Amino acid sequence: MTMPTFKQLTDQRAFMRMWTARLCGTMGSQMLMVALGWQMYELTGSAWDLGLVGLYQFVPALLLTLIAGHLADRLHRGRIIACCYAVQSLVALVLILATQGWGGASPWVSRGLLFGLSVLLGVARAFQMPAQQALTPSLVPPHMLPRALAFSSGGNQAAVIAGPALGGLIFVAGATAVYATCAALFIGAAVLIALLRYQHTAPLREPVTLSSLLAGVDFVWHNKAVLGAVSLDLFAVLLGGATALLPMFAKDILHVGPWGLGLLRAAPAVGALIAAVILTRSPLKRRVGRSMLLAVALYGLCMVVFSLSTSLLLSMAVLAISGSCDMLSVVVRQTLVQLETPDAMRGRVSAVNSVFIGASNQLGEFESGASAALVGPVASVLLGGLGTLLVAALWFKYFPALAKRDRLLNDAAK
């Protein structure tokens, strides 16, 4: 497989509009989290509070997942995404006012405000992620879907790289400058998605039942390869993630400022982008399940090395490798979910997948912060990396359908 040409994807105008909106939204989200995390640590100096920021974003996703998936299968998915971006722009604007003050008043940013806005961000993303994941197959013909997903992942990783690095640099001018940039990016993304047009077929208005709400859960539970892939990603990042602690490593261990934090946040995305390009040009053809499990084991090893590193360059290098490993996991998981799920259920299945992703990210940040508060950041990341190695070994045994998975496309097509 080769990378799709710009002209090929430009012909799919709706897809390109969504791709651009996602690029803006991802950059804004990454910049916002860099600034919010650094501002929280400056306010409280607490690893526990850094972890709570992630927890408060995850809980809404967990509580609202069934509703979000159901709505994504019933309503116009583009409008759902546009509303979610509008809410995130509102959060950025509130942070500007709180940090700068209003009409000469003193700044009123506080620990409680940052937690409250984290909850609001969690609510917005709870509805955005299922709709966004389920929308892409509706924008391109089936034969273009693999290329479109590769192109979309590459653009997303580019935004993940640019967002933290740019956010760290802009933070030199103050948190307000970062939040203003985020607000502009979110508003731009909301406008682009609001103008999106695609063939939306309203589903039959069947009664909302517990069975229909749980259809996505039931689908994932009975597809053991999919269940193994998404749960492996969950536990790997839950245990091995160190994102929430990067402000501590940057400031207290590596002794760098916001610019260094931005580089650390961007390093995994650099590795992921490189892996995305390689996997697009030379996709996995055989032993994909085994490759995924080995990549997760290498991810855990990278976290062990990162925890012991006192060099910024070494830390960035192992984070980049961990990002490459994570990208391989993402490719396997997304391919399985997209190709094996009927369109009428994509919203609900994507909602379940979003909970796993959110748990591995936001709940993982809480776990990191909580464990760092007890044993320190170095021991927290070290133990998490060792735990990830253990999980990879256990999944070989308990999910043979995933471990023995040979091909992605052929198997999914059968």
Salt bridges, closest charged atoms under 4 A:
ASP11 OD2 - LYS7 NZ 3.69
ASP49 OD2 - ARG111 NE 2.97
ASP73 OD1 - ARG77 NH2 3.06
ASP73 OD2 - ARG348 NE 2.80
ASP218 OD1 - HIS222 ND1 3.14
ASP233 OD1 - ARG333 NH1 3.25
GLU340 OE2 - ARG405 NH2 3.04
ASP343 OD1 - ARG77 NH1 3.63
ASP343 OD1 - ARG346 NH1 3.10
ASP406 OD2 - ARG286 NE 2.64
ASP411 OD2 - ARG405 NE 3.47
ASP411 OD1 - LYS414 NZ 3.86
